[in-house]
Every structure is written in C-alpha cells, then in structure tokens.
Amino acid sequence: MVMNSLIAKLKDPKTKAAFKSYVRAVLASAVTMGLALAADLAPEQAILIGALAAPAAKWADKTEKEYGIGSN
C-alpha cells in the first residue's frame, strides 16, 4: 500500500516538474564544475557559462510549454 502511494506521487505532474528542475540545476552545477576543473577559465567565466546551462537545457526540452522549443 505504501509503495502504491509512492508510485502515484512520483507520477504526479508537480513531482515530475520538480524533478526535471532539480536535474537541470544539477546539470548547470556539473557544467560549472567541469569547466572550472578542466578548462583554463577564470572562475567568473565558468560561473557565467554554468548559469546559462540550466535555462538552455529548459529551452531545449520539447515538453516545456513556458518557453523554448516546445512553446507555441
């Protein structure tokens, strides 16, 4: 019974949206950290690129209706 409740909650659109937002934030953090460690960039430049990564990921998501490829 608990498992059915958990599965139902995971299928909820709000939970899916929150998870997608979390994944985008992790992606932006990973891009920032990766650039800071691998490239010879100033920290400010890596932060700027990382700050642009999450909105770019949302823009590229076809299921997002707010803005980007999936919007009308």
N, CA, C and O atoms as a Tripos MOL2 file, in Angstrom:
@<TRIPOS>MOLECULE
protein
  288   287    72     0     0
PROTEIN
NO_CHARGES

@<TRIPOS>ATOM
      1 N           0.8100   -1.1820    0.0000 N.3       1 MET1
      2 CA          0.0000    0.0000    0.0000 C.3       1 MET1
      3 C           0.8650    1.2610    0.0000 C.2       1 MET1
      4 O           0.5510    2.2320   -0.6890 O.2       1 MET1
      5 N           1.9270    1.2460    0.7550 N.am      2 VAL2
      6 CA          2.8270    2.3910    0.7920 C.3       2 VAL2
      7 C           3.5050    2.5660   -0.5680 C.2       2 VAL2
      8 O           3.6870    3.6870   -1.0450 O.2       2 VAL2
      9 N           3.8670    1.4580   -1.1740 N.am      3 MET3
     10 CA          4.5340    1.5170   -2.4710 C.3       3 MET3
     11 C           3.6120    2.1030   -3.5370 C.2       3 MET3
     12 O           4.0670    2.8860   -4.3700 O.2       3 MET3
     13 N           2.3410    1.7490   -3.5320 N.am      4 ASN4
     14 CA          1.3830    2.3010   -4.4990 C.3       4 ASN4
     15 C           1.2370    3.7990   -4.3130 C.2       4 ASN4
     16 O           1.1330    4.5430   -5.2880 O.2       4 ASN4
     17 N           1.2290    4.2430   -3.0650 N.am      5 SER5
     18 CA          1.1330    5.6720   -2.7810 C.3       5 SER5
     19 C           2.3700    6.4110   -3.2880 C.2       5 SER5
     20 O           2.2630    7.5010   -3.8500 O.2       5 SER5
     21 N           3.5390    5.8130   -3.0860 N.am      6 LEU6
     22 CA          4.7850    6.4220   -3.5520 C.3       6 LEU6
     23 C           4.8190    6.4960   -5.0760 C.2       6 LEU6
     24 O           5.2160    7.5180   -5.6360 O.2       6 LEU6
     25 N           4.4110    5.4370   -5.7410 N.am      7 ILE7
     26 CA          4.3910    5.4230   -7.2060 C.3       7 ILE7
     27 C           3.4120    6.4610   -7.7410 C.2       7 ILE7
     28 O           3.7030    7.1430   -8.7240 O.2       7 ILE7
     29 N           2.2530    6.5820   -7.0970 N.am      8 ALA8
     30 CA          1.2740    7.5810   -7.5200 C.3       8 ALA8
     31 C           1.8390    8.9880   -7.3610 C.2       8 ALA8
     32 O           1.6170    9.8510   -8.2100 O.2       8 ALA8
     33 N           2.5640    9.2160   -6.2760 N.am      9 LYS9
     34 CA          3.1500   10.5350   -6.0530 C.3       9 LYS9
     35 C           4.2290   10.8300   -7.0870 C.2       9 LYS9
     36 O           4.3560   11.9690   -7.5370 O.2       9 LYS9
     37 N           5.0040    9.8270   -7.4670 N.am     10 LEU10
     38 CA          6.0500   10.0320   -8.4570 C.3      10 LEU10
     39 C           5.4870   10.3260   -9.8430 C.2      10 LEU10
     40 O           6.1530   10.9650  -10.6580 O.2      10 LEU10
     41 N           4.2870    9.8740  -10.1120 N.am     11 LYS11
     42 CA          3.6450   10.1250  -11.4040 C.3      11 LYS11
     43 C           2.9450   11.4700  -11.4460 C.2      11 LYS11
     44 O           2.4940   11.8980  -12.5090 O.2      11 LYS11
     45 N           2.8480   12.1390  -10.3180 N.am     12 ASP12
     46 CA          2.1830   13.4370  -10.2260 C.3      12 ASP12
     47 C           2.9340   14.4690  -11.0770 C.2      12 ASP12
     48 O           4.1630   14.5150  -11.0290 O.2      12 ASP12
     49 N           2.2310   15.2890  -11.8470 N.am     13 PRO13
     50 CA          2.9090   16.2790  -12.7030 C.3      13 PRO13
     51 C           3.7840   17.2610  -11.9200 C.2      13 PRO13
     52 O           4.8300   17.6800  -12.4140 O.2      13 PRO13
     53 N           3.3710   17.6270  -10.7170 N.am     14 LYS14
     54 CA          4.1870   18.5470   -9.9210 C.3      14 LYS14
     55 C           5.5050   17.9020   -9.5170 C.2      14 LYS14
     56 O           6.5490   18.5530   -9.5220 O.2      14 LYS14
     57 N           5.4540   16.6280   -9.1680 N.am     15 THR15
     58 CA          6.6710   15.9190   -8.7840 C.3      15 THR15
     59 C           7.5980   15.7680   -9.9870 C.2      15 THR15
     60 O           8.8120   15.9280   -9.8630 O.2      15 THR15
     61 N           7.0300   15.4630  -11.1430 N.am     16 LYS16
     62 CA          7.8430   15.3490  -12.3590 C.3      16 LYS16
     63 C           8.5020   16.6850  -12.6910 C.2      16 LYS16
     64 O           9.6780   16.7230  -13.0540 O.2      16 LYS16
     65 N           7.7520   17.7800  -12.5670 N.am     17 ALA17
     66 CA          8.3020   19.1020  -12.8610 C.3      17 ALA17
     67 C           9.4070   19.4700  -11.8770 C.2      17 ALA17
     68 O          10.4250   20.0440  -12.2640 O.2      17 ALA17
     69 N           9.2040   19.1380  -10.6140 N.am     18 ALA18
     70 CA         10.2270   19.4200   -9.6050 C.3      18 ALA18
     71 C          11.4840   18.6070   -9.8770 C.2      18 ALA18
     72 O          12.5950   19.1170   -9.7300 O.2      18 ALA18
     73 N          11.3230   17.3590  -10.2670 N.am     19 PHE19
     74 CA         12.4800   16.5100  -10.5660 C.3      19 PHE19
     75 C          13.2440   17.0330  -11.7780 C.2      19 PHE19
     76 O          14.4750   17.0650  -11.7710 O.2      19 PHE19
     77 N          12.5230   17.4410  -12.8140 N.am     20 LYS20
     78 CA         13.1760   17.9830  -14.0030 C.3      20 LYS20
     79 C          13.9380   19.2580  -13.6680 C.2      20 LYS20
     80 O          15.0360   19.4830  -14.1770 O.2      20 LYS20
     81 N          13.3570   20.0870  -12.8160 N.am     21 SER21
     82 CA         14.0330   21.3100  -12.3950 C.3      21 SER21
     83 C          15.3080   20.9720  -11.6260 C.2      21 SER21
     84 O          16.3460   21.6050  -11.8200 O.2      21 SER21
     85 N          15.2210   19.9750  -10.7550 N.am     22 TYR22
     86 CA         16.3870   19.5320   -9.9940 C.3      22 TYR22
     87 C          17.4860   19.0180  -10.9260 C.2      22 TYR22
     88 O          18.6610   19.3280  -10.7320 O.2      22 TYR22
     89 N          17.1090   18.2430  -11.9220 N.am     23 VAL23
     90 CA         18.0950   17.6940  -12.8630 C.3      23 VAL23
     91 C          18.7650   18.8230  -13.6450 C.2      23 VAL23
     92 O          19.9700   18.7770  -13.8930 O.2      23 VAL23
     93 N          17.9940   19.8260  -14.0300 N.am     24 ARG24
     94 CA         18.5850   20.9630  -14.7310 C.3      24 ARG24
     95 C          19.5820   21.6990  -13.8360 C.2      24 ARG24
     96 O          20.6370   22.1260  -14.3050 O.2      24 ARG24
     97 N          19.2540   21.8480  -12.5580 N.am     25 ALA25
     98 CA         20.1750   22.5090  -11.6220 C.3      25 ALA25
     99 C          21.4540   21.6980  -11.4570 C.2      25 ALA25
    100 O          22.5480   22.2590  -11.3960 O.2      25 ALA25
    101 N          21.3140   20.3800  -11.3840 N.am     26 VAL26
    102 CA         22.4960   19.5160  -11.2790 C.3      26 VAL26
    103 C          23.3280   19.6310  -12.5500 C.2      26 VAL26
    104 O          24.5570   19.6670  -12.4850 O.2      26 VAL26
    105 N          22.6740   19.6890  -13.6940 N.am     27 LEU27
    106 CA         23.3820   19.8480  -14.9630 C.3      27 LEU27
    107 C          24.1750   21.1540  -14.9890 C.2      27 LEU27
    108 O          25.3410   21.1700  -15.3830 O.2      27 LEU27
    109 N          23.5460   22.2320  -14.5750 N.am     28 ALA28
    110 CA         24.2450   23.5200  -14.5520 C.3      28 ALA28
    111 C          25.4300   23.4840  -13.5930 C.2      28 ALA28
    112 O          26.4880   24.0380  -13.8920 O.2      28 ALA28
    113 N          25.2600   22.8400  -12.4510 N.am     29 SER29
    114 CA         26.3680   22.7160  -11.4940 C.3      29 SER29
    115 C          27.4960   21.8690  -12.0690 C.2      29 SER29
    116 O          28.6720   22.1870  -11.8900 O.2      29 SER29
    117 N          27.1370   20.7980  -12.7550 N.am     30 ALA30
    118 CA         28.1510   19.9270  -13.3530 C.3      30 ALA30
    119 C          28.9260   20.6530  -14.4440 C.2      30 ALA30
    120 O          30.1420   20.5030  -14.5560 O.2      30 ALA30
    121 N          28.2200   21.4360  -15.2420 N.am     31 VAL31
    122 CA         28.8910   22.2040  -16.2980 C.3      31 VAL31
    123 C          29.8540   23.1990  -15.6660 C.2      31 VAL31
    124 O          30.9940   23.3360  -16.1090 O.2      31 VAL31
    125 N          29.3930   23.8930  -14.6310 N.am     32 THR32
    126 CA         30.2510   24.8730  -13.9580 C.3      32 THR32
    127 C          31.4840   24.2110  -13.3610 C.2      32 THR32
    128 O          32.6030   24.6880  -13.5510 O.2      32 THR32
    129 N          31.2820   23.1160  -12.6400 N.am     33 MET33
    130 CA         32.4010   22.4300  -12.0110 C.3      33 MET33
    131 C          33.3440   21.8380  -13.0570 C.2      33 MET33
    132 O          34.5640   21.9130  -12.9120 O.2      33 MET33
    133 N          32.7820   21.2560  -14.1030 N.am     34 GLY34
    134 CA         33.6080   20.6830  -15.1530 C.3      34 GLY34
    135 C          34.4630   21.7220  -15.8510 C.2      34 GLY34
    136 O          35.6400   21.4910  -16.1260 O.2      34 GLY34
    137 N          33.8640   22.8670  -16.1360 N.am     35 LEU35
    138 CA         34.6290   23.9380  -16.7710 C.3      35 LEU35
    139 C          35.7040   24.4860  -15.8460 C.2      35 LEU35
    140 O          36.8210   24.7730  -16.2750 O.2      35 LEU35
    141 N          35.3570   24.6270  -14.5870 N.am     36 ALA36
    142 CA         36.3300   25.1590  -13.6360 C.3      36 ALA36
    143 C          37.5150   24.2120  -13.4720 C.2      36 ALA36
    144 O          38.6460   24.6650  -13.2950 O.2      36 ALA36
    145 N          37.2730   22.9150  -13.5270 N.am     37 LEU37
    146 CA         38.3500   21.9450  -13.3300 C.3      37 LEU37
    147 C          39.1240   21.6430  -14.6150 C.2      37 LEU37
    148 O          40.3460   21.4980  -14.5800 O.2      37 LEU37
    149 N          38.4350   21.5470  -15.7300 N.am     38 ALA38
    150 CA         39.0780   21.0690  -16.9550 C.3      38 ALA38
    151 C          39.6330   22.1850  -17.8310 C.2      38 ALA38
    152 O          40.6660   22.0140  -18.4790 O.2      38 ALA38
    153 N          38.9670   23.3000  -17.8500 N.am     39 ALA39
    154 CA         39.3840   24.3720  -18.7590 C.3      39 ALA39
    155 C          40.2090   25.4060  -18.0030 C.2      39 ALA39
    156 O          40.1500   25.5060  -16.7770 O.2      39 ALA39
    157 N          40.9480   26.1390  -18.7400 N.am     40 ASP40
    158 CA         41.7510   27.2030  -18.1450 C.3      40 ASP40
    159 C          40.9620   28.5080  -18.2130 C.2      40 ASP40
    160 O          41.3510   29.4650  -18.8820 O.2      40 ASP40
    161 N          39.8410   28.5080  -17.4980 N.am     41 LEU41
    162 CA         38.9660   29.6770  -17.4710 C.3      41 LEU41
    163 C          39.0230   30.3390  -16.1080 C.2      41 LEU41
    164 O          39.3190   29.7000  -15.0980 O.2      41 LEU41
    165 N          38.7390   31.6090  -16.1010 N.am     42 ALA42
    166 CA         38.5750   32.3040  -14.8250 C.3      42 ALA42
    167 C          37.2970   31.7900  -14.1680 C.2      42 ALA42
    168 O          36.3530   31.4270  -14.8700 O.2      42 ALA42
    169 N          37.2480   31.7540  -12.8420 N.am     43 PRO43
    170 CA         36.0340   31.2620  -12.1720 C.3      43 PRO43
    171 C          34.7710   32.0160  -12.5920 C.2      43 PRO43
    172 O          33.6950   31.4260  -12.6860 O.2      43 PRO43
    173 N          34.9050   33.3000  -12.8390 N.am     44 GLU44
    174 CA         33.7450   34.0980  -13.2440 C.3      44 GLU44
    175 C          33.1840   33.6220  -14.5810 C.2      44 GLU44
    176 O          31.9700   33.6070  -14.7830 O.2      44 GLU44
    177 N          34.0650   33.2380  -15.4810 N.am     45 GLN45
    178 CA         33.6220   32.7490  -16.7840 C.3      45 GLN45
    179 C          32.9200   31.3990  -16.6580 C.2      45 GLN45
    180 O          31.9060   31.1690  -17.3170 O.2      45 GLN45
    181 N          33.4420   30.5130  -15.8290 N.am     46 ALA46
    182 CA         32.8090   29.2080  -15.6240 C.3      46 ALA46
    183 C          31.4400   29.3730  -14.9780 C.2      46 ALA46
    184 O          30.4940   28.6740  -15.3400 O.2      46 ALA46
    185 N          31.3280   30.2880  -14.0300 N.am     47 ILE47
    186 CA         30.0400   30.5380  -13.3680 C.3      47 ILE47
    187 C          29.0360   31.0950  -14.3720 C.2      47 ILE47
    188 O          27.8720   30.6940  -14.3680 O.2      47 ILE47
    189 N          29.4680   32.0010  -15.2180 N.am     48 LEU48
    190 CA         28.5700   32.5710  -16.2290 C.3      48 LEU48
    191 C          28.0610   31.4950  -17.1830 C.2      48 LEU48
    192 O          26.8680   31.4530  -17.4870 O.2      48 LEU48
    193 N          28.9420   30.6370  -17.6530 N.am     49 ILE49
    194 CA         28.5330   29.5630  -18.5630 C.3      49 ILE49
    195 C          27.6050   28.5850  -17.8530 C.2      49 ILE49
    196 O          26.6230   28.1300  -18.4400 O.2      49 ILE49
    197 N          27.9040   28.2580  -16.5970 N.am     50 GLY50
    198 CA         27.0360   27.3740  -15.8170 C.3      50 GLY50
    199 C          25.6660   27.9840  -15.5780 C.2      50 GLY50
    200 O          24.6590   27.2760  -15.5720 O.2      50 GLY50
    201 N          25.6250   29.2960  -15.3810 N.am     51 ALA51
    202 CA         24.3490   29.9800  -15.1710 C.3      51 ALA51
    203 C          23.4890   29.9540  -16.4290 C.2      51 ALA51
    204 O          22.2620   30.0040  -16.3440 O.2      51 ALA51
    205 N          24.1150   29.8780  -17.5680 N.am     52 LEU52
    206 CA         23.3750   29.8060  -18.8260 C.3      52 LEU52
    207 C          22.9680   28.3810  -19.1900 C.2      52 LEU52
    208 O          22.0910   28.1800  -20.0300 O.2      52 LEU52
    209 N          23.6030   27.3900  -18.5590 N.am     53 ALA53
    210 CA         23.3450   25.9940  -18.9220 C.3      53 ALA53
    211 C          21.9410   25.5460  -18.5480 C.2      53 ALA53
    212 O          21.2910   24.8720  -19.3470 O.2      53 ALA53
    213 N          21.4510   25.8940  -17.3660 N.am     54 ALA54
    214 CA         20.1160   25.4440  -16.9380 C.3      54 ALA54
    215 C          19.0000   26.0410  -17.7970 C.2      54 ALA54
    216 O          18.1290   25.2940  -18.2430 O.2      54 ALA54
    217 N          18.9860   27.3570  -18.0490 N.am     55 PRO55
    218 CA         17.9520   27.8810  -18.9500 C.3      55 PRO55
    219 C          18.0560   27.3130  -20.3670 C.2      55 PRO55
    220 O          17.0390   27.1160  -21.0330 O.2      55 PRO55
    221 N          19.2680   27.0550  -20.8220 N.am     56 ALA56
    222 CA         19.4370   26.4600  -22.1530 C.3      56 ALA56
    223 C          18.8830   25.0400  -22.1850 C.2      56 ALA56
    224 O          18.2870   24.6230  -23.1780 O.2      56 ALA56
    225 N          19.0810   24.3030  -21.1010 N.am     57 ALA57
    226 CA         18.5350   22.9440  -21.0280 C.3      57 ALA57
    227 C          17.0140   22.9770  -21.0100 C.2      57 ALA57
    228 O          16.3680   22.1310  -21.6290 O.2      57 ALA57
    229 N          16.4370   23.9430  -20.3100 N.am     58 LYS58
    230 CA         14.9780   24.0650  -20.2910 C.3      58 LYS58
    231 C          14.4710   24.4860  -21.6720 C.2      58 LYS58
    232 O          13.4330   24.0020  -22.1240 O.2      58 LYS58
    233 N          15.1840   25.3700  -22.3320 N.am     59 TRP59
    234 CA         14.7890   25.8050  -23.6630 C.3      59 TRP59
    235 C          14.7990   24.6330  -24.6390 C.2      59 TRP59
    236 O          13.9360   24.5420  -25.5120 O.2      59 TRP59
    237 N          15.7710   23.7360  -24.4930 N.am     60 ALA60
    238 CA         15.9070   22.6100  -25.4230 C.3      60 ALA60
    239 C          14.9250   21.4790  -25.1450 C.2      60 ALA60
    240 O          14.7720   20.5850  -25.9780 O.2      60 ALA60
    241 N          14.2570   21.4960  -23.9980 N.am     61 ASP61
    242 CA         13.2980   20.4420  -23.6420 C.3      61 ASP61
    243 C          11.9950   20.6630  -24.3960 C.2      61 ASP61
    244 O          11.3200   21.6730  -24.1980 O.2      61 ASP61
    245 N          11.6470   19.7260  -25.2510 N.am     62 LYS62
    246 CA         10.4450   19.8640  -26.0750 C.3      62 LYS62
    247 C           9.1530   19.7860  -25.2740 C.2      62 LYS62
    248 O           8.1080   20.2270  -25.7520 O.2      62 LYS62
    249 N           9.2020   19.2320  -24.0640 N.am     63 THR63
    250 CA          7.9740   19.1000  -23.2630 C.3      63 THR63
    251 C           7.6680   20.3510  -22.4460 C.2      63 THR63
    252 O           6.5770   20.4640  -21.8870 O.2      63 THR63
    253 N           8.6040   21.2890  -22.3640 N.am     64 GLU64
    254 CA          8.3600   22.5270  -21.6200 C.3      64 GLU64
    255 C           7.4880   23.4540  -22.4490 C.2      64 GLU64
    256 O           7.7830   23.7240  -23.6130 O.2      64 GLU64
    257 N           6.4210   23.9350  -21.8470 N.am     65 LYS65
    258 CA          5.4880   24.7980  -22.5700 C.3      65 LYS65
    259 C           5.6930   26.2760  -22.2740 C.2      65 LYS65
    260 O           5.1070   27.1210  -22.9500 O.2      65 LYS65
    261 N           6.5290   26.6160  -21.2590 N.am     66 GLU66
    262 CA          6.7100   28.0120  -20.8710 C.3      66 GLU66
    263 C           7.4920   28.7880  -21.9330 C.2      66 GLU66
    264 O           7.0780   29.8690  -22.3520 O.2      66 GLU66
    265 N           8.6170   28.2290  -22.3590 N.am     67 TYR67
    266 CA          9.4110   28.8530  -23.4170 C.3      67 TYR67
    267 C          10.3130   27.8000  -24.0370 C.2      67 TYR67
    268 O          10.5010   26.7120  -23.4920 O.2      67 TYR67
    269 N          10.8560   28.1450  -25.1670 N.am     68 GLY68
    270 CA         11.7750   27.2290  -25.8320 C.3      68 GLY68
    271 C          11.1420   26.4880  -26.9980 C.2      68 GLY68
    272 O          10.1600   26.9440  -27.5840 O.2      68 GLY68
    273 N          11.7100   25.3550  -27.3200 N.am     69 ILE69
    274 CA         11.2960   24.5940  -28.4990 C.3      69 ILE69
    275 C           9.8470   24.1250  -28.3950 C.2      69 ILE69
    276 O           9.1330   24.1160  -29.3980 O.2      69 ILE69
    277 N           9.4020   23.7390  -27.2080 N.am     70 GLY70
    278 CA          8.0470   23.1950  -27.0470 C.3      70 GLY70
    279 C           6.9530   24.2270  -26.8920 C.2      70 GLY70
    280 O           5.7750   23.8710  -26.8620 O.2      70 GLY70
    281 N           7.3130   25.5070  -26.7910 N.am     71 SER71
    282 CA          6.2810   26.5330  -26.6010 C.3      71 SER71
    283 C           5.6670   26.9270  -27.9280 C.2      71 SER71
    284 O           6.2250   26.6760  -28.9960 O.2      71 SER71
    285 N           4.5310   27.5360  -27.8360 N.am     72 ASN72
    286 CA          3.8320   27.9820  -29.0720 C.3      72 ASN72
    287 C           4.0940   29.4200  -29.3500 C.2      72 ASN72
    288 O           3.5930   29.9590  -30.3370 O.2      72 ASN72
@<TRIPOS>BOND
     1     1     2 1
     2     2     3 1
     3     3     4 2
     4     3     5 am
     5     5     6 1
     6     6     7 1
     7     7     8 2
     8     7     9 am
     9     9    10 1
    10    10    11 1
    11    11    12 2
    12    11    13 am
    13    13    14 1
    14    14    15 1
    15    15    16 2
    16    15    17 am
    17    17    18 1
    18    18    19 1
    19    19    20 2
    20    19    21 am
    21    21    22 1
    22    22    23 1
    23    23    24 2
    24    23    25 am
    25    25    26 1
    26    26    27 1
    27    27    28 2
    28    27    29 am
    29    29    30 1
    30    30    31 1
    31    31    32 2
    32    31    33 am
    33    33    34 1
    34    34    35 1
    35    35    36 2
    36    35    37 am
    37    37    38 1
    38    38    39 1
    39    39    40 2
    40    39    41 am
    41    41    42 1
    42    42    43 1
    43    43    44 2
    44    43    45 am
    45    45    46 1
    46    46    47 1
    47    47    48 2
    48    47    49 am
    49    49    50 1
    50    50    51 1
    51    51    52 2
    52    51    53 am
    53    53    54 1
    54    54    55 1
    55    55    56 2
    56    55    57 am
    57    57    58 1
    58    58    59 1
    59    59    60 2
    60    59    61 am
    61    61    62 1
    62    62    63 1
    63    63    64 2
    64    63    65 am
    65    65    66 1
    66    66    67 1
    67    67    68 2
    68    67    69 am
    69    69    70 1
    70    70    71 1
    71    71    72 2
    72    71    73 am
    73    73    74 1
    74    74    75 1
    75    75    76 2
    76    75    77 am
    77    77    78 1
    78    78    79 1
    79    79    80 2
    80    79    81 am
    81    81    82 1
    82    82    83 1
    83    83    84 2
    84    83    85 am
    85    85    86 1
    86    86    87 1
    87    87    88 2
    88    87    89 am
    89    89    90 1
    90    90    91 1
    91    91    92 2
    92    91    93 am
    93    93    94 1
    94    94    95 1
    95    95    96 2
    96    95    97 am
    97    97    98 1
    98    98    99 1
    99    99   100 2
   100    99   101 am
   101   101   102 1
   102   102   103 1
   103   103   104 2
   104   103   105 am
   105   105   106 1
   106   106   107 1
   107   107   108 2
   108   107   109 am
   109   109   110 1
   110   110   111 1
   111   111   112 2
   112   111   113 am
   113   113   114 1
   114   114   115 1
   115   115   116 2
   116   115   117 am
   117   117   118 1
   118   118   119 1
   119   119   120 2
   120   119   121 am
   121   121   122 1
   122   122   123 1
   123   123   124 2
   124   123   125 am
   125   125   126 1
   126   126   127 1
   127   127   128 2
   128   127   129 am
   129   129   130 1
   130   130   131 1
   131   131   132 2
   132   131   133 am
   133   133   134 1
   134   134   135 1
   135   135   136 2
   136   135   137 am
   137   137   138 1
   138   138   139 1
   139   139   140 2
   140   139   141 am
   141   141   142 1
   142   142   143 1
   143   143   144 2
   144   143   145 am
   145   145   146 1
   146   146   147 1
   147   147   148 2
   148   147   149 am
   149   149   150 1
   150   150   151 1
   151   151   152 2
   152   151   153 am
   153   153   154 1
   154   154   155 1
   155   155   156 2
   156   155   157 am
   157   157   158 1
   158   158   159 1
   159   159   160 2
   160   159   161 am
   161   161   162 1
   162   162   163 1
   163   163   164 2
   164   163   165 am
   165   165   166 1
   166   166   167 1
   167   167   168 2
   168   167   169 am
   169   169   170 1
   170   170   171 1
   171   171   172 2
   172   171   173 am
   173   173   174 1
   174   174   175 1
   175   175   176 2
   176   175   177 am
   177   177   178 1
   178   178   179 1
   179   179   180 2
   180   179   181 am
   181   181   182 1
   182   182   183 1
   183   183   184 2
   184   183   185 am
   185   185   186 1
   186   186   187 1
   187   187   188 2
   188   187   189 am
   189   189   190 1
   190   190   191 1
   191   191   192 2
   192   191   193 am
   193   193   194 1
   194   194   195 1
   195   195   196 2
   196   195   197 am
   197   197   198 1
   198   198   199 1
   199   199   200 2
   200   199   201 am
   201   201   202 1
   202   202   203 1
   203   203   204 2
   204   203   205 am
   205   205   206 1
   206   206   207 1
   207   207   208 2
   208   207   209 am
   209   209   210 1
   210   210   211 1
   211   211   212 2
   212   211   213 am
   213   213   214 1
   214   214   215 1
   215   215   216 2
   216   215   217 am
   217   217   218 1
   218   218   219 1
   219   219   220 2
   220   219   221 am
   221   221   222 1
   222   222   223 1
   223   223   224 2
   224   223   225 am
   225   225   226 1
   226   226   227 1
   227   227   228 2
   228   227   229 am
   229   229   230 1
   230   230   231 1
   231   231   232 2
   232   231   233 am
   233   233   234 1
   234   234   235 1
   235   235   236 2
   236   235   237 am
   237   237   238 1
   238   238   239 1
   239   239   240 2
   240   239   241 am
   241   241   242 1
   242   242   243 1
   243   243   244 2
   244   243   245 am
   245   245   246 1
   246   246   247 1
   247   247   248 2
   248   247   249 am
   249   249   250 1
   250   250   251 1
   251   251   252 2
   252   251   253 am
   253   253   254 1
   254   254   255 1
   255   255   256 2
   256   255   257 am
   257   257   258 1
   258   258   259 1
   259   259   260 2
   260   259   261 am
   261   261   262 1
   262   262   263 1
   263   263   264 2
   264   263   265 am
   265   265   266 1
   266   266   267 1
   267   267   268 2
   268   267   269 am
   269   269   270 1
   270   270   271 1
   271   271   272 2
   272   271   273 am
   273   273   274 1
   274   274   275 1
   275   275   276 2
   276   275   277 am
   277   277   278 1
   278   278   279 1
   279   279   280 2
   280   279   281 am
   281   281   282 1
   282   282   283 1
   283   283   284 2
   284   283   285 am
   285   285   286 1
   286   286   287 1
   287   287   288 2
@<TRIPOS>SUBSTRUCTURE
     1 MET1         2 RESIDUE 1 A MET
     2 VAL2         6 RESIDUE 1 A VAL
     3 MET3        10 RESIDUE 1 A MET
     4 ASN4        14 RESIDUE 1 A ASN
     5 SER5        18 RESIDUE 1 A SER
     6 LEU6        22 RESIDUE 1 A LEU
     7 ILE7        26 RESIDUE 1 A ILE
     8 ALA8        30 RESIDUE 1 A ALA
     9 LYS9        34 RESIDUE 1 A LYS
    10 LEU10       38 RESIDUE 1 A LEU
    11 LYS11       42 RESIDUE 1 A LYS
    12 ASP12       46 RESIDUE 1 A ASP
    13 PRO13       50 RESIDUE 1 A PRO
    14 LYS14       54 RESIDUE 1 A LYS
    15 THR15       58 RESIDUE 1 A THR
    16 LYS16       62 RESIDUE 1 A LYS
    17 ALA17       66 RESIDUE 1 A ALA
    18 ALA18       70 RESIDUE 1 A ALA
    19 PHE19       74 RESIDUE 1 A PHE
    20 LYS20       78 RESIDUE 1 A LYS
    21 SER21       82 RESIDUE 1 A SER
    22 TYR22       86 RESIDUE 1 A TYR
    23 VAL23       90 RESIDUE 1 A VAL
    24 ARG24       94 RESIDUE 1 A ARG
    25 ALA25       98 RESIDUE 1 A ALA
    26 VAL26      102 RESIDUE 1 A VAL
    27 LEU27      106 RESIDUE 1 A LEU
    28 ALA28      110 RESIDUE 1 A ALA
    29 SER29      114 RESIDUE 1 A SER
    30 ALA30      118 RESIDUE 1 A ALA
    31 VAL31      122 RESIDUE 1 A VAL
    32 THR32      126 RESIDUE 1 A THR
    33 MET33      130 RESIDUE 1 A MET
    34 GLY34      134 RESIDUE 1 A GLY
    35 LEU35      138 RESIDUE 1 A LEU
    36 ALA36      142 RESIDUE 1 A ALA
    37 LEU37      146 RESIDUE 1 A LEU
    38 ALA38      150 RESIDUE 1 A ALA
    39 ALA39      154 RESIDUE 1 A ALA
    40 ASP40      158 RESIDUE 1 A ASP
    41 LEU41      162 RESIDUE 1 A LEU
    42 ALA42      166 RESIDUE 1 A ALA
    43 PRO43      170 RESIDUE 1 A PRO
    44 GLU44      174 RESIDUE 1 A GLU
    45 GLN45      178 RESIDUE 1 A GLN
    46 ALA46      182 RESIDUE 1 A ALA
    47 ILE47      186 RESIDUE 1 A ILE
    48 LEU48      190 RESIDUE 1 A LEU
    49 ILE49      194 RESIDUE 1 A ILE
    50 GLY50      198 RESIDUE 1 A GLY
    51 ALA51      202 RESIDUE 1 A ALA
    52 LEU52      206 RESIDUE 1 A LEU
    53 ALA53      210 RESIDUE 1 A ALA
    54 ALA54      214 RESIDUE 1 A ALA
    55 PRO55      218 RESIDUE 1 A PRO
    56 ALA56      222 RESIDUE 1 A ALA
    57 ALA57      226 RESIDUE 1 A ALA
    58 LYS58      230 RESIDUE 1 A LYS
    59 TRP59      234 RESIDUE 1 A TRP
    60 ALA60      238 RESIDUE 1 A ALA
    61 ASP61      242 RESIDUE 1 A ASP
    62 LYS62      246 RESIDUE 1 A LYS
    63 THR63      250 RESIDUE 1 A THR
    64 GLU64      254 RESIDUE 1 A GLU
    65 LYS65      258 RESIDUE 1 A LYS
    66 GLU66      262 RESIDUE 1 A GLU
    67 TYR67      266 RESIDUE 1 A TYR
    68 GLY68      270 RESIDUE 1 A GLY
    69 ILE69      274 RESIDUE 1 A ILE
    70 GLY70      278 RESIDUE 1 A GLY
    71 SER71      282 RESIDUE 1 A SER
    72 ASN72      286 RESIDUE 1 A ASN
